[in-house]
Amino acid sequence: MQQRQNKKPHKSTEYMKRTLFIYGLFLFFLSAACNSPKTQPVDFIQDNIEHAVLQHTLQTKIYEETGEVYNPRTINKDGSIQYIPIEDWTSGFFPGSLWYTYKLTGDVK
């Protein structure tokens, strides 16, 4: 009578099964991540233009309220704005940025 032997699977077969299982899990999670809901892309340039318009609007309101025509140069550590007189070499930077904002938006304000 022939005895039946319990054969153990070969080590390479176990290794292959484990590897395929890991790859299968990886592909499952990868496909789940690729099918996530799409978010609206932010229009980087338009967002920055709108921010510049807001900042320029705030500064021109200060001009209108005070009646002083000084151009902003920087912000001090205490949060106040440092203004410069028209004779300063950087005095054209702010009016120049207003001009560029007008060219981008066409808004006269």
CORBEL-V347993 format. One record per residue. N is the residue number from 1. OMEGA is omega in degrees with one decimal (999 if undefined). D_CENTER is the distance of its C-alpha to the mean C-alpha in whole Angstrom. Layout:
n omega d_center
N OMEGA D_CENTER
N OMEGA D_CENTER
This chain:
n omega d_center
1 -176.6 77
2 179.2 74
3 179.6 71
4 -179.8 68
5 173.5 65
6 179.8 62
7 174.1 60
8 177.3 56
9 179.5 54
10 -177.0 53
11 -178.2 50
12 177.4 48
13 177.7 48
14 179.4 47
15 -179.4 44
16 178.9 43
17 179.8 43
18 179.5 41
19 178.6 39
20 177.8 38
21 179.1 38
22 177.3 35
23 178.3 33
24 176.7 34
25 179.0 32
26 180.0 29
27 177.4 29
28 -178.8 29
29 177.1 26
30 179.3 24
31 177.3 25
32 179.7 24
33 -179.6 21
34 -178.6 21
35 179.4 22
36 -178.2 20
37 -178.7 19
38 175.6 16
39 178.7 13
40 177.5 13
41 178.3 10
42 176.0 8
43 -172.6 9
44 -176.3 7
45 -179.8 11
46 178.5 12
47 179.1 10
48 176.7 11
49 179.0 14
50 177.8 15
51 178.6 14
52 178.2 16
53 179.0 19
54 -179.8 18
55 179.2 19
56 178.1 22
57 177.8 23
58 -178.2 24
59 179.4 25
60 174.1 28
61 176.9 29
62 176.4 30
63 -176.6 32
64 -177.9 33
65 -175.4 34
66 -176.1 36
67 179.0 37
68 179.9 36
69 172.4 34
70 -179.0 33
71 179.4 29
72 176.4 27
73 -176.6 26
74 175.6 24
75 -180.0 24
76 -178.8 26
77 -179.7 26
78 177.8 28
79 178.7 25
80 -178.5 27
81 175.6 27
82 -180.0 29
83 178.9 30
84 176.9 32
85 -176.5 35
86 -178.6 36
87 -177.8 37
88 -176.4 35
89 179.2 33
90 -174.2 30
91 -180.0 31
92 -177.6 30
93 -178.0 26
94 176.0 25
95 177.1 27
96 178.5 26
97 173.9 22
98 179.4 24
99 177.9 26
100 177.9 23
101 177.6 21
102 -180.0 24
103 179.7 24
104 -173.2 21
105 -175.7 22
106 -179.3 26
107 -174.2 26
108 -174.7 29
109 999 28
